[in-house]
Amino acid sequence: MITEIAQIEVTPGQEQEFEAAVAQALPYFLAADGCDGVDLHRSVEYPSRYRLMVRWETVEHHTVTFRGSAGFAKWRALAGPYFAAPPQVEHVDSVLAP
């Protein structure tokens, strides 16, 4: 299992709209081949900063399958207007789990 971590800076004052857009886009992630769940975290210290964490079976399920899908286009159409900058995305693999 791979976790995509996207750090997203939202235009200040548009946090609630962004959260609503992510909630609306959630079904597109969950319907995507290889997606095993989604979490959205908001920074306490920097309230316009979020981390979207998506669990994928493989990196390719995110970078090829999902990014090439209509669901990805719909996600970006919903949430993209609230981005203050392009998201910073990386993929991690768990090396220590309880």
All heavy atoms as an XYZ file, in Angstrom:
770
protein
N       0.854     -1.180      0.000
C       0.000      0.000      0.000
C       0.895      1.238      0.000
O       1.840      1.331      0.774
C      -0.896     -0.022      1.230
C      -1.961      1.030      1.254
S      -3.259      0.904      0.003
C      -3.892     -0.742      0.252
N       0.565      2.177     -0.841
C       1.284      3.446     -0.984
C       0.347      4.558     -0.518
O      -0.850      4.519     -0.790
C       1.663      3.689     -2.467
C       2.578      2.571     -2.977
C       2.287      5.057     -2.664
C       3.914      2.476     -2.285
N       0.914      5.556      0.162
C       0.117      6.715      0.547
C       0.599      7.924     -0.227
O       1.789      8.253     -0.201
C       0.209      6.995      2.062
O      -0.239      5.842      2.767
C      -0.648      8.190      2.448
N      -0.311      8.530     -0.939
C      -0.053      9.813     -1.593
C      -0.283     10.892     -0.543
O      -1.311     10.912      0.123
C      -1.030     10.008     -2.748
C      -1.077     11.425     -3.285
C      -2.351     11.723     -4.062
O      -3.201     10.827     -4.243
O      -2.493     12.882     -4.474
N       0.688     11.788     -0.393
C       0.525     12.930      0.497
C       0.610     14.180     -0.367
O       1.650     14.455     -0.969
C       1.606     12.970      1.593
C       1.579     11.684      2.408
C       1.389     14.194      2.486
C       2.722     11.570      3.401
N      -0.489     14.900     -0.437
C      -0.529     16.146     -1.209
C      -0.661     17.301     -0.228
O      -1.655     17.383      0.501
C      -1.696     16.145     -2.180
N       0.368     18.152     -0.178
C       0.271     19.360      0.640
C      -0.368     20.426     -0.223
O       0.127     20.742     -1.302
C       1.635     19.821      1.133
C       1.530     21.061      2.007
C       2.830     21.381      2.710
O       3.335     20.582      3.462
N       3.358     22.567      2.445
N      -1.483     20.948      0.254
C      -2.273     21.894     -0.526
C      -2.411     23.190      0.254
O      -2.917     23.193      1.375
C      -3.666     21.316     -0.844
C      -3.524     19.991     -1.613
C      -4.501     22.324     -1.624
C      -4.820     19.229     -1.770
N      -1.955     24.271     -0.354
C      -2.130     25.611      0.209
C      -3.387     26.203     -0.417
O      -3.501     26.280     -1.644
C      -0.926     26.500     -0.104
C       0.412     25.962      0.392
C       0.593     26.043      1.892
O      -0.125     26.829      2.552
O       1.443     25.316      2.417
N      -4.321     26.585      0.435
C      -5.598     27.122     -0.020
C      -5.578     28.639      0.137
O      -4.981     29.174      1.071
C      -6.743     26.500      0.807
C      -8.067     27.140      0.505
C      -6.808     24.998      0.558
N      -6.223     29.332     -0.770
C      -6.335     30.777     -0.663
C      -6.997     31.136      0.664
O      -8.084     30.639      0.958
C      -7.155     31.342     -1.836
O      -6.540     30.937     -3.065
C      -7.237     32.859     -1.773
N      -6.320     31.961      1.482
C      -6.902     32.317      2.788
C      -8.322     32.856      2.641
O      -8.631     33.633      1.731
C      -5.944     33.386      3.317
C      -4.629     33.047      2.679
C      -5.001     32.574      1.286
N      -9.177     32.405      3.549
C     -10.580     32.811      3.520
C     -11.470     31.863      2.748
O     -12.695     31.995      2.773
N     -10.850     30.889      2.032
C     -11.639     29.950      1.240
C     -11.538     28.518      1.765
O     -11.877     27.562      1.061
C     -11.204     30.018     -0.225
C     -11.485     31.373     -0.849
C     -11.230     31.381     -2.332
O     -10.366     30.673     -2.839
N     -11.999     32.188     -3.045
N     -11.146     28.380      3.022
C     -10.957     27.053      3.600
C     -12.250     26.238      3.637
O     -12.244     25.046      3.287
C     -10.361     27.165      5.015
C      -8.959     27.718      5.036
C      -8.877     29.243      5.068
O      -9.950     29.907      5.050
O      -7.753     29.782      5.099
N     -13.335     26.849      4.052
C     -14.603     26.106      4.142
C     -15.084     25.653      2.768
O     -15.584     24.531      2.613
C     -15.675     26.960      4.834
C     -15.337     27.317      6.266
C     -15.047     26.098      7.139
O     -15.761     25.106      7.087
N     -13.997     26.174      7.934
N     -14.910     26.506      1.768
C     -15.305     26.141      0.407
C     -14.444     24.993     -0.107
O     -14.945     24.076     -0.769
C     -15.203     27.348     -0.529
C     -16.202     28.436     -0.227
C     -15.724     29.462      0.804
O     -14.736     29.208      1.532
O     -16.365     30.534      0.889
N     -13.144     25.043      0.203
C     -12.246     23.970     -0.212
C     -12.659     22.649      0.441
O     -12.747     21.618     -0.233
C     -10.797     24.319      0.151
C      -9.851     23.169     -0.053
C      -9.487     22.759     -1.323
C      -9.330     22.489      1.039
C      -8.628     21.674     -1.505
C      -8.465     21.421      0.870
C      -8.111     21.020     -0.406
N     -12.920     22.671      1.738
C     -13.326     21.454      2.438
C     -14.613     20.887      1.841
O     -14.749     19.668      1.683
C     -13.481     21.728      3.929
C     -12.160     22.003      4.613
C     -12.303     22.398      6.070
O     -13.351     22.088      6.692
O     -11.359     23.006      6.608
N     -15.542     21.744      1.505
C     -16.792     21.289      0.886
C     -16.522     20.679     -0.495
O     -17.135     19.669     -0.859
C     -17.781     22.450      0.775
N     -15.588     21.262     -1.237
C     -15.238     20.736     -2.565
C     -14.596     19.363     -2.443
O     -14.896     18.454     -3.234
C     -14.313     21.711     -3.285
N     -13.733     19.183     -1.456
C     -13.106     17.873     -1.257
C     -14.170     16.843     -0.878
O     -14.174     15.725     -1.393
C     -11.988     17.934     -0.199
C     -11.445     16.539      0.097
C     -10.857     18.851     -0.670
N     -15.083     17.211     -0.007
C     -16.162     16.298      0.369
C     -16.990     15.904     -0.850
O     -17.381     14.738     -1.002
C     -17.047     16.938      1.438
N     -17.234     16.860     -1.728
C     -18.009     16.594     -2.936
C     -17.228     15.687     -3.893
O     -17.819     14.872     -4.612
C     -18.369     17.911     -3.619
C     -19.388     17.782     -4.702
C     -19.808     19.143     -5.261
O     -19.434     20.195     -4.753
N     -20.589     19.117     -6.321
N     -15.905     15.813     -3.900
C     -15.061     15.023     -4.801
C     -14.724     13.643     -4.250
O     -14.232     12.785     -4.990
C     -13.765     15.786     -5.102
N     -14.978     13.409     -2.980
C     -14.612     12.143     -2.344
C     -15.072     10.908     -3.122
O     -14.292      9.963     -3.296
C     -15.136     12.119     -0.907
C     -14.726     10.929     -0.059
C     -13.215     10.847      0.087
C     -15.395     11.017      1.298
N     -16.289     10.872     -3.645
C     -16.709      9.679     -4.399
C     -15.831      9.378     -5.616
O     -15.697      8.211     -6.003
C     -18.139     10.006     -4.828
C     -18.609     11.018     -3.830
C     -17.390     11.823     -3.472
N     -15.232     10.402     -6.229
C     -14.366     10.164     -7.390
C     -13.106      9.416     -6.978
O     -12.612      8.558     -7.712
C     -14.006     11.477     -8.083
C     -15.224     12.230     -8.552
C     -15.478     13.514     -8.116
C     -16.143     11.642     -9.424
C     -16.604     14.208     -8.528
C     -17.280     12.323     -9.837
C     -17.496     13.605     -9.381
O     -18.619     14.282     -9.794
N     -12.566      9.750     -5.808
C     -11.408      9.017     -5.301
C     -11.802      7.583     -4.963
O     -11.142      6.629     -5.376
C     -10.845      9.687     -4.043
C     -10.065     10.929     -4.297
C     -10.662     12.177     -4.165
C      -8.730     10.876     -4.653
C      -9.945     13.330     -4.382
C      -7.994     12.028     -4.875
C      -8.607     13.261     -4.743
N     -12.867      7.436     -4.188
C     -13.253      6.120     -3.691
C     -13.663      5.169     -4.812
O     -13.545      3.953     -4.661
C     -14.366      6.262     -2.656
C     -13.954      7.035     -1.395
C     -15.147      7.189     -0.454
C     -12.774      6.384     -0.697
N     -14.123      5.698     -5.930
C     -14.497      4.870     -7.075
C     -13.301      4.520     -7.949
O     -13.401      3.650     -8.814
C     -15.556      5.591     -7.919
N     -12.166      5.171     -7.710
C     -10.993      4.967     -8.560
C     -10.380      3.589     -8.324
O     -10.281      3.124     -7.186
C      -9.952      6.051     -8.284
N      -9.964      2.963     -9.394
C      -9.292      1.676     -9.313
C      -8.037      1.812     -8.457
O      -7.213      2.701     -8.687
C      -8.939      1.196    -10.724
C      -8.391     -0.210    -10.737
O      -8.867     -1.054     -9.952
O      -7.464     -0.468    -11.537
N      -7.916      0.982     -7.445
C      -6.713      0.985     -6.611
C      -6.763      1.888     -5.399
O      -5.831      1.887     -4.599
N      -7.820      2.679     -5.234
C      -7.922      3.579     -4.080
C      -8.495      2.818     -2.895
O      -9.510      2.139     -3.012
C      -8.797      4.777     -4.397
S      -8.929      5.937     -3.001
N      -7.832      2.994     -1.731
C      -8.260      2.288     -0.529
C      -8.678      3.243      0.591
O      -8.851      2.834      1.718
C      -7.125      1.381     -0.041
C      -7.572      0.454      1.055
O      -8.643     -0.158      0.922
O      -6.850      0.352      2.076
N      -8.814      4.534      0.295
C      -9.283      5.468      1.313
C      -8.623      6.827      1.201
O      -7.563      6.977      0.595
N      -9.276      7.814      1.807
C      -8.846      9.209      1.716
C      -9.013      9.875      3.080
O     -10.015      9.644      3.758
C      -9.712      9.985      0.682
C      -9.289     11.443      0.591
C      -9.668      9.313     -0.679
N      -8.037     10.690      3.450
C      -8.125     11.518      4.656
C      -7.713     12.932      4.285
O      -6.806     13.120      3.467
C      -7.179     11.027      5.757
C      -7.527      9.643      6.248
O      -8.666      9.467      6.697
O      -6.657      8.756      6.179
N      -8.345     13.913      4.899
C      -7.960     15.309      4.724
C      -7.632     15.873      6.095
O      -8.435     15.768      7.022
C      -9.084     16.120      4.070
C      -8.770     17.591      3.795
C      -7.656     17.731      2.760
C     -10.018     18.338      3.357
N      -6.438     16.459      6.216
C      -5.979     17.041      7.482
C      -5.692     18.519      7.274
O      -5.107     18.897      6.259
C      -4.699     16.345      7.954
C      -4.864     14.877      8.152
N      -5.220     14.331      9.349
C      -4.739     13.842      7.285
C      -5.294     13.020      9.218
N      -5.022     12.701      7.977
N      -6.090     19.323      8.259
C      -5.847     20.766      8.214
C      -4.808     21.117      9.265
O      -4.894     20.686     10.416
C      -7.145     21.516      8.495
C      -7.029     23.017      8.339
C      -8.390     23.668      8.542
N      -8.324     25.100      8.332
C      -9.335     25.910      8.496
N     -10.513     25.437      8.877
N      -9.211     27.205      8.289
N      -3.848     21.922      8.892
C      -2.796     22.343      9.811
C      -3.363     23.250     10.900
O      -4.164     24.145     10.617
C      -1.692     23.085      9.050
O      -0.747     23.628      9.941
N      -2.925     23.010     12.123
C      -3.320     23.860     13.239
C      -2.546     25.178     13.179
O      -3.115     26.260     13.337
C      -3.070     23.142     14.587
C      -3.312     24.072     15.764
C      -3.939     21.897     14.678
N      -1.242     25.079     12.923
C      -0.398     26.280     12.893
C      -0.619     27.140     11.648
O      -0.467     28.361     11.699
C       1.092     25.893     12.981
C       1.501     25.335     14.318
C       1.174     23.853     14.492
O       0.743     23.201     13.507
O       1.330     23.358     15.615
N      -0.935     26.487     10.522
C      -1.128     27.185      9.246
C      -2.492     26.786      8.690
O      -2.603     25.864      7.886
C      -0.010     26.817      8.269
C       1.366     27.055      8.823
C       2.098     26.007      9.376
C       1.917     28.334      8.826
C       3.362     26.223      9.910
C       3.175     28.553      9.351
C       3.888     27.493      9.901
O       5.143     27.710     10.428
N      -3.565     27.442      9.117
C      -4.922     26.977      8.807
C      -5.316     26.982      7.331
O      -6.357     26.429      6.987
C      -5.817     27.907      9.621
C      -4.970     29.050     10.033
C      -3.545     28.603      9.995
N      -4.492     27.542      6.474
C      -4.774     27.477      5.035
C      -4.007     26.334      4.371
O      -4.041     26.188      3.153
C      -4.424     28.801      4.354
O      -5.287     29.814      4.805
N      -3.320     25.522      5.172
C      -2.530     24.389      4.654
C      -3.225     23.084      5.012
O      -3.608     22.847      6.142
C      -1.129     24.402      5.252
C      -0.266     23.231      4.766
C       1.127     23.310      5.334
N       1.777     24.499      4.782
C       2.847     25.065      5.325
N       3.392     24.578      6.428
N       3.369     26.144      4.770
N      -3.353     22.246      4.009
C      -3.979     20.933      4.173
C      -3.033     19.848      3.673
O      -2.161     20.113      2.834
C      -5.265     20.853      3.346
C      -6.374     21.725      3.857
C      -6.426     23.084      3.535
C      -7.376     21.207      4.668
C      -7.445     23.892      4.001
C      -8.409     22.007      5.140
C      -8.427     23.349      4.805
O      -9.444     24.145      5.277
N      -3.266     18.658      4.171
C      -2.606     17.472      3.635
C      -3.699     16.466      3.281
O      -4.422     16.003      4.156
C      -1.612     16.906      4.628
C      -0.371     17.796      4.693
C       0.734     17.214      5.513
N       1.858     18.143      5.541
C       1.947     19.201      6.342
N       0.970     19.481      7.174
N       3.016     19.979      6.308
N      -3.775     16.196      2.003
C      -4.694     15.186      1.492
C      -3.903     13.889      1.408
O      -2.852     13.841      0.759
C      -5.217     15.584      0.113
C      -6.151     14.592     -0.573
C      -7.491     14.539      0.165
C      -6.346     14.959     -2.028
N      -4.377     12.869      2.091
C      -3.671     11.589      2.120
C      -4.576     10.527      1.513
O      -5.686     10.296      1.997
C      -3.283     11.257      3.553
C      -2.445     12.380      4.163
S      -1.995     12.117      5.865
C      -0.618     11.023      5.625
N      -4.087      9.938      0.426
C      -4.868      8.945     -0.304
C      -4.073      7.642     -0.336
O      -2.898      7.643     -0.692
C      -5.175      9.415     -1.746
C      -6.099      8.423     -2.443
C      -5.764     10.817     -1.757
N      -4.723      6.565      0.049
C      -4.087      5.259      0.041
C      -4.371      4.561     -1.296
O      -5.535      4.420     -1.690
C      -4.591      4.423      1.228
C      -4.104      4.992      2.555
C      -4.670      4.260      3.756
N      -6.122      4.250      3.839
C      -6.859      5.307      4.241
N      -6.275      6.454      4.574
N      -8.177      5.215      4.303
N      -3.273      4.169     -1.953
C      -3.347      3.510     -3.259
C      -2.667      2.150     -3.185
O      -1.695      1.984     -2.451
C      -2.643      4.344     -4.330
C      -3.225      5.697     -4.549
C      -2.754      6.884     -4.066
C      -4.381      6.027     -5.313
N      -3.548      7.921     -4.472
C      -4.564      7.424     -5.248
C      -5.300      5.271     -6.042
C      -5.600      8.085     -5.890
C      -6.336      5.925     -6.684
C      -6.475      7.315     -6.608
N      -3.116      1.217     -4.017
C      -2.455     -0.086     -4.097
C      -1.039      0.066     -4.633
O      -0.119     -0.588     -4.144
C      -3.258     -1.037     -4.979
C      -4.556     -1.497     -4.342
C      -5.339     -2.438     -5.229
O      -4.744     -3.136     -6.080
O      -6.572     -2.474     -5.067
N      -0.863      0.926     -5.659
C       0.454      1.180     -6.248
C       0.548      2.657     -6.609
O      -0.473      3.353     -6.709
C       0.669      0.354     -7.542
O      -0.236      0.835     -8.552
C       0.464     -1.135     -7.313
N       1.753      3.132     -6.844
C       1.944      4.514     -7.300
C       1.233      4.727     -8.628
O       0.612      5.763     -8.859
C       3.450      4.851     -7.425
C       3.657      6.207     -8.074
C       4.119      4.814     -6.054
N       1.293      3.725     -9.495
C       0.681      3.844    -10.819
C      -0.835      3.986    -10.762
O      -1.427      4.609    -11.631
C       1.072      2.652    -11.696
C       2.529      2.628    -12.088
C       3.481      2.211    -10.957
O       3.035      1.568     -9.966
O       4.674      2.549    -11.057
N      -1.458      3.417     -9.731
C      -2.903      3.613     -9.589
C      -3.223      5.101     -9.432
O      -4.272      5.567     -9.890
C      -3.452      2.827     -8.386
C      -3.736      1.402     -8.703
N      -2.961      0.371     -8.248
C      -4.721      0.830     -9.445
C      -3.450     -0.776     -8.682
N      -4.515     -0.525     -9.422
N      -2.312      5.839     -8.807
C      -2.505      7.286     -8.683
C      -2.038      8.015     -9.926
O      -2.801      8.746    -10.551
C      -1.763      7.823     -7.454
C      -1.784      9.319     -7.384
N      -0.665     10.067     -7.160
C      -2.791     10.205     -7.560
C      -0.984     11.348     -7.182
N      -2.266     11.458     -7.422
N      -0.758      7.809    -10.283
C      -0.132      8.646    -11.309
C      -0.595      8.353    -12.728
O      -0.543      9.246    -13.574
C       1.398      8.519    -11.248
O       1.772      7.147    -11.475
C       1.939      8.983     -9.905
N      -1.039      7.148    -12.980
C      -1.472      6.786    -14.336
C      -2.994      6.621    -14.384
O      -3.686      7.351    -15.097
C      -0.770      5.496    -14.818
C      -1.275      5.091    -16.194
C       0.748      5.668    -14.811
N      -3.502      5.683    -13.599
C      -4.924      5.349    -13.680
C      -5.812      6.510    -13.247
O      -6.696      6.942    -13.992
C      -5.230      4.097    -12.840
O      -4.353      3.045    -13.246
C      -6.663      3.652    -13.025
N      -5.588      7.024    -12.029
C      -6.471      8.093    -11.539
C      -6.231      9.399    -12.273
O      -7.186     10.058    -12.690
C      -6.298      8.283    -10.034
C      -7.245      9.316     -9.462
C      -8.615      9.148     -9.543
C      -6.764     10.461     -8.850
C      -9.497     10.094     -9.030
C      -7.628     11.410     -8.321
C      -8.997     11.224     -8.418
N      -4.980      9.787    -12.438
C      -4.718     11.075    -13.093
C      -5.211     11.108    -14.535
O      -5.466     12.189    -15.068
C      -3.232     11.422    -13.027
C      -2.829     11.912    -11.659
C      -1.482     12.563    -11.697
N      -1.086     13.018    -10.375
C       0.142     13.381    -10.069
N       1.100     13.339    -10.985
N       0.427     13.785     -8.845
N      -5.363      9.965    -15.155
C      -5.877      9.921    -16.523
C      -7.386      9.763    -16.603
O      -7.927      9.614    -17.690
N      -8.045      9.832    -15.465
C      -9.481      9.549    -15.437
C     -10.345     10.805    -15.425
O      -9.887     11.895    -15.086
C      -9.812      8.717    -14.186
O      -9.737      9.523    -13.018
N     -11.610     10.601    -15.735
C     -12.583     11.690    -15.644
C     -12.767     12.114    -14.190
O     -13.009     13.285    -13.904
C     -13.915     11.254    -16.245
N     -12.632     11.167    -13.250
C     -12.747     11.488    -11.832
C     -11.699     12.482    -11.379
O     -11.990     13.391    -10.588
N     -10.480     12.341    -11.887
C      -9.422     13.289    -11.550
C      -9.767     14.679    -12.087
O      -9.617     15.681    -11.383
C      -8.071     12.842    -12.110
C      -6.963     13.819    -11.844
C      -6.351     13.878    -10.600
C      -6.527     14.691    -12.840
C      -5.319     14.788    -10.349
C      -5.512     15.593    -12.595
C      -4.901     15.647    -11.350
N     -10.246     14.742    -13.322
C     -10.621     16.031    -13.906
C     -11.733     16.690    -13.082
O     -11.704     17.911    -12.847
C     -11.067     15.845    -15.355
N     -12.677     15.890    -12.618
C     -13.766     16.444    -11.807
C     -13.255     16.917    -10.450
O     -13.681     17.969     -9.953
C     -14.880     15.411    -11.650
C     -15.603     15.143    -12.956
C     -16.614     14.035    -12.824
C     -17.266     13.754    -14.170
N     -18.211     12.635    -14.094
N     -12.339     16.152     -9.827
C     -11.727     16.552     -8.553
C     -11.035     17.898     -8.704
O     -11.230     18.799     -7.900
C     -10.761     15.458     -8.085
C      -9.492     15.919     -7.441
C      -8.229     15.804     -7.959
C      -9.321     16.551     -6.168
N      -7.310     16.334     -7.092
C      -7.952     16.804     -5.979
C     -10.207     16.949     -5.179
C      -7.440     17.415     -4.856
C      -9.687     17.573     -4.037
C      -8.329     17.789     -3.885
N     -10.228     18.038     -9.748
C      -9.498     19.298     -9.945
C     -10.437     20.448    -10.262
O     -10.201     21.581     -9.852
C      -8.439     19.142    -11.050
C      -7.260     18.263    -10.661
C      -6.541     18.720     -9.387
N      -5.803     19.936     -9.549
C      -4.496     20.026     -9.697
N      -3.759     18.941     -9.708
N      -3.921     21.194     -9.839
N     -11.500     20.191    -10.988
C     -12.471     21.253    -11.285
C     -13.159     21.731    -10.010
O     -13.436     22.927     -9.863
C     -13.505     20.755    -12.294
N     -13.414     20.816     -9.084
C     -14.063     21.186     -7.833
C     -13.110     21.907     -6.878
O     -13.448     22.947     -6.318
C     -14.620     19.935     -7.139
C     -15.869     19.323     -7.743
C     -16.093     17.911     -7.204
C     -17.080     20.208     -7.443
N     -11.928     21.344     -6.661
C     -11.011     21.859     -5.634
C     -10.000     22.862     -6.168
O      -9.560     23.747     -5.425
C     -10.275     20.700     -4.969
N      -9.644     22.731     -7.425
C      -8.595     23.572     -8.010
C      -8.782     25.068     -7.850
O      -7.803     25.785     -7.613
N      -9.997     25.595     -7.948
C     -10.171     27.038     -7.811
C      -9.733     27.596     -6.446
O      -9.518     28.799     -6.316
C     -11.675     27.238     -8.011
C     -12.095     26.086     -8.858
C     -11.231     24.939     -8.384
N      -9.588     26.727     -5.457
C      -9.218     27.184     -4.115
C      -7.722     27.044     -3.832
O      -7.247     27.495     -2.794
C     -10.039     26.423     -3.066
C     -11.504     26.542     -3.352
C     -12.233     25.470     -3.858
C     -12.165     27.763     -3.195
C     -13.574     25.594     -4.169
C     -13.513     27.892     -3.514
C     -14.198     26.810     -3.994
O     -15.536     26.951     -4.314
N      -6.970     26.455     -4.763
C      -5.531     26.289     -4.572
C      -4.838     27.643     -4.661
O      -5.024     28.384     -5.629
C      -4.917     25.388     -5.639
C      -5.371     23.952     -5.622
C      -5.014     23.113     -6.658
C      -6.135     23.424     -4.596
C      -5.397     21.783     -6.666
C      -6.536     22.093     -4.602
C      -6.162     21.268     -5.647
N      -4.009     27.966     -3.668
C      -3.197     29.183     -3.722
C      -1.923     28.932     -4.516
O      -1.316     29.872     -5.021
C      -2.850     29.647     -2.309
N      -1.540     27.672     -4.640
C      -0.346     27.251     -5.378
C      -0.569     25.804     -5.796
O      -1.431     25.124     -5.220
C       0.888     27.362     -4.487
N       0.200     25.320     -6.756
C       0.052     23.911     -7.124
C       0.373     23.005     -5.929
O       1.300     23.290     -5.170
C       1.082     23.714     -8.241
C       1.304     25.087     -8.795
C       1.159     26.019     -7.624
N      -0.383     21.934     -5.741
C      -0.102     21.016     -4.641
C       1.291     20.390     -4.774
O       1.782     20.168     -5.882
C      -1.176     19.937     -4.777
C      -2.281     20.601     -5.529
C      -1.596     21.555     -6.462
N       1.909     20.137     -3.630
C       3.177     19.401     -3.587
C       2.827     17.959     -3.239
O       2.259     17.700     -2.182
C       4.103     19.992     -2.551
C       4.515     21.415     -2.850
C       5.378     21.995     -1.736
O       5.598     21.382     -0.708
N       5.878     23.190     -1.967
N       3.159     17.034     -4.134
C       2.735     15.647     -3.977
C       3.940     14.726     -3.869
O       4.913     14.873     -4.601
C       1.860     15.217     -5.182
C       1.442     13.757     -5.058
C       0.637     16.120     -5.296
N       3.842     13.785     -2.928
C       4.831     12.717     -2.831
C       4.113     11.431     -2.435
O       2.969     11.470     -1.974
C       5.933     13.057     -1.832
C       5.489     13.162     -0.399
C       6.636     13.483      0.546
O       7.648     12.760      0.546
O       6.503     14.465      1.277
N       4.795     10.332     -2.655
C       4.255      9.024     -2.308
C       5.176      8.399     -1.261
O       6.390      8.466     -1.393
C       4.185      8.130     -3.552
C       3.292      8.698     -4.606
N       3.754      9.556     -5.573
C       1.958      8.562     -4.809
C       2.732      9.904     -6.347
N       1.638      9.318     -5.901
N       4.560      7.788     -0.257
C       5.343      7.133      0.794
C       4.871      5.705      0.981
O       3.719      5.367      0.693
C       5.265      7.913      2.140
C       5.825      9.320      1.977
C       3.855      7.976      2.669
N       5.790      4.889      1.466
C       5.523      3.496      1.769
C       5.782      3.302      3.256
O       6.838      3.716      3.762
C       6.451      2.610      0.934
C       6.023      1.169      0.888
O       4.983      0.817      1.464
O       6.752      0.379      0.260
N       4.880      2.699      3.964
C       5.034      2.493      5.398
C       6.173      1.503      5.660
O       6.229      0.436      5.059
C       3.745      1.957      5.994
O       3.899      1.749      7.371
N       7.076      1.885      6.558
C       8.177      1.009      6.922
C       8.083      0.548      8.378
O       8.851     -0.301      8.809
C       9.548      1.669      6.654
C       9.731      1.915      5.170
C       9.683      2.970      7.430
N       7.159      1.119      9.132
C       6.945      0.722     10.524
C       5.472      0.862     10.854
O       4.924      1.961     10.805
C       7.776      1.608     11.462
C       7.666      1.300     12.955
C       8.183     -0.106     13.250
C       8.432      2.324     13.758
N       4.852     -0.242     11.117
C       3.427     -0.215     11.475
C       3.237     -1.057     12.725
O       3.891     -2.075     12.893
C       2.593     -0.767     10.317
N       2.328     -0.632     13.607
C       2.117     -1.411     14.849
C       1.522     -2.782     14.578
O       0.912     -3.034     13.625
C       1.143     -0.538     15.643
C       0.592      0.452     14.692
C       1.480      0.513     13.513
